[in-house]
Amino acid sequence: MAIAPTSDVDGALTTSRPFLIVAAQLQLRNRNLDEQLAEDLVQEAMARWIAAAPEYRGERPLYGWLKTTITRLAAEIARRRPDVLDHCSYSLDEPWARGD
């Protein structure tokens, strides 16, 4: 499958960008990460798509591909930052009670 002309890709990325930023903010918020990283996540997802564009067959919508990439990038950041995890101990006798 041929890649769309550059102007079409630019238009699609420009149109999707605000929605992708909101999706990235949500992924970051869900992982207790700084929402200011949202723009960076979107830029990284777009850079990865551009690098993978020759192999992109259009089997999935571009927006879905980018959103999935953003989700994976946010998870990768959370894995690398142990400080965002809740380090409280929990009671095995009463799993609903915090053992602070």
HUNORFEN-V455963 format. One line per field, one symbol per residue. burial: + if it has 16 or more other ideal C-beta (glycine too) atoms within 10 Angstrom, else -. A space follows every 50 residues. Layout:
burial=???
This chain:
burial=--------+---+--+---++-+++-++--+-+---++--++-+++-++- -----------+--+++-+++-++--++----------------------
